[in-house]
Structures are given as structure tokens and as C-alpha cells.
Amino acid sequence: MRCFQEAVTNRRTNYALGKNIDVLPSQIIAVVEKMTKEVPSSFNMQSARVVVALNDNHNKIWQITKDTLRGIVPADKFAPTEAKIDSFAAAYGTVLFFD
């Protein structure tokens, strides 16, 4: 229990994302599949669905996000939004969770 509490307490979000990784796409997908099955859920229904988007699909997700927000966020305030989206797009891939 203490180890879990320390892991939660010390967790951090990594914003320095990049496309150079030392694992195979198949390894990423296997870990995401296993964690989706193992993570606790309401009434143990395991209803979560996950999409792992890599390469062109990853890039398309963030382009769609940017295009959509460009129509919502005022132009004079869009620069910080665009910078944040670009930082996410700089990653190797995207994992989308659906419940």
C-alpha cells in the first residue's frame, strides 16, 4: 500500500514529448490493452475502450483538434492554445480513452 501511495504522490506529467522512443509500437499497444483490462472500473464492468493512434493517425488527431479550436478560441488568444496542441502533436502517439 505504501508503495502505491508513494507512486501516486510522486507522479508527474511529462510535457517534454518527442517521437524518438525505445519501444516497439506493438509493446505500447500490449501495455495499453493490459492496463485497460486491469484498471479498476465501476462495478468491475471494464467498459473502457481505447484507441492507440500512431504516425499519421496521431498527427490527424492533433490537426483536427487545432482546426476545431481555431474556430472556437478568439484569434488574438489562440497562440498559447496552438503551442499546447503542438507540444502534444510532438509526441510519438496518442492514447484516447472512451467510456
Secondary structure, 3 states (H helix, E strand, C coil): CHHHHHHHHCCCCCCCCCCCCCCCHHHHHHHHHHHHHHCCCHHHCCCCEEEEEEHHHHHHHHHHHHHHHHCCCCHHHHHHHHHHHHHHHCCCEEEEEEC
